[in-house]
């Protein structure tokens, strides 16, 4: 399949995604029968463009990185998605149209990301996103809409970047129920806590994360625990069937005073970590994000720097932990690539089933 | 699909597998369209039986657990598999016949497990196994045979029980290359090392593992590092394309003297672990199993008791670690269930494609 991609948001992640698709095109075609071209790009600050003939996105990425604009904006981002889907009606019909949503997290309502997802699905496009907002605020509604549209809504990059979390549970743990989890899911605060227990100041550690492009554009999203709360809500909604939003996750972030706590804990052979927890008690699901002082032999206590981990509790397999030992832009971009491969795999099934129906009808007609 | 299962080996794992299939039958049918019945059982000491009408395997398991025999053996286990495949020709043709291989590891050559796999594939059956031998000794040959037969050869339970390792890489890491790994993959020796650093004796710790049914029937397989070497070879063969056998893995086990080393390491703030390592240097792949003294903050150092973990190095995603925090018979049995679901999923594709071919031919005939 050649997918036609509409990129909504063209920041670091989307540009790295475009580069990665290009770098891995040989293996993607050979091993996964996936190729892709970009037909639309819409950005907040650099304009927008659409071409059914395909866009050289790697070249456009270079232009954007030099600070140049693409084409002046004519439509709002949501209108752009609707328009792109209309103009790509053939690709949409052939299940080859994919909207790639990489706008930044809006912690108030998850918008306009949710509107982008809806516009894409109702236009016959699949949606893949690295944005936590849609799954954190509206997972069940969007999953229903995707189901009705017979298209996919995937978001592997929303938690632990390219480390497969949602895929792990969906693809490799059939008939297993996740009953809860605890984890460290925000890289900025984990880096800061590790730096502070070595004596560095809160401000200094935060400045480094901002300089390295790891902290969210608005660093209060990291520090106040919002990013972790959004990931926690997304995980709980998808894996435990919860109906949380980031606002219903009990939340406590880190502050300059966390330095004293981290130093004291360390002196006592313990570690302070910003821990996300979800527990199920019958039908009730509770979720929280808060700093915790952990014994040194706790798996989460050993996470240095930007490392993340989630320890899942399951009904059949006891606890399984997945640890992300290194994070980077490439990892988040990779999550989008893996979502694309997932769609390609399922398209094989859908198309085969569709052809079966069609040919069965044709046989009936030819007999009558 | 209703799978017809032929059980080769009917020990703890196979009996728990039968129980688990029964316990989870509702969710397996509803969510994965998988149901299964047993048509054949062949054991080493309890006889054998075959019935196209289906066998009440849960009842037979109870009889075997009381020490009763099933039916006197008439055929060798390999002949039994061939005969069962012949008598199940319809199920084999419909891709519904699955041989479930759970005999114990033979560390000299991986036999007769490899012969069971070959007999099954050439009879048109899929094979799922919890035995490390086939993938450790003959992965590439068996994968080729499975490919030619258009059937699956799966062995998720060979490493870390039900924790998805092979599935993780195959299903959720498309276009990512595994470049090496290190891990703790043998539960008995890890339990013994943890017990010895707390002062218990080698013999006492081993006796507990044997009493709890965790140690291999022949405990030298654990202690001398053979079990770990077989897992290492299987992982390297499948994930890195290596051509190892357990005998070409450099191997050093644990001895009563390991107690002194473990105590000394612990006093120095370190931990002794039996570490499996695989590294790629260009085309050369080296593999080893040996006790190593690790700093306390190493993820592997923190593995207590029977916990296992593998830290994969990848080309795109840096390091990913998967940690098994609890192990049990149910986990190993679950690996077989998950392999069955994998086969069911792929059968959907294969059948749809086959129907497409058939109906296309039918249309052509009806037109001519």
Interface residues (C-beta under 8 A of the other chain):
Chain A: X20 X24 X27 X28 X31 X32 X161 X162 X163 X164 X167 X168 X171 X172 X173 X174 X175 X176 X296 X297 X299 X302 X304 X309 X311 X316 X317 X318 X319 X320 X321 X322 X323 X324 X325 X326 X327 X328 X330 X331 X334 X337 X338 X341 X348 X349 X352 X353 X355 X356 X359 X360 X362 X363 X366 X367
Chain B: X20 X24 X27 X28 X31 X32 X161 X162 X163 X164 X167 X168 X171 X172 X173 X174 X175 X176 X296 X297 X299 X302 X304 X309 X311 X316 X317 X318 X319 X320 X321 X322 X323 X324 X325 X326 X327 X328 X330 X331 X334 X337 X338 X341 X348 X349 X352 X353 X355 X356 X359 X360 X362 X363 X366 X367
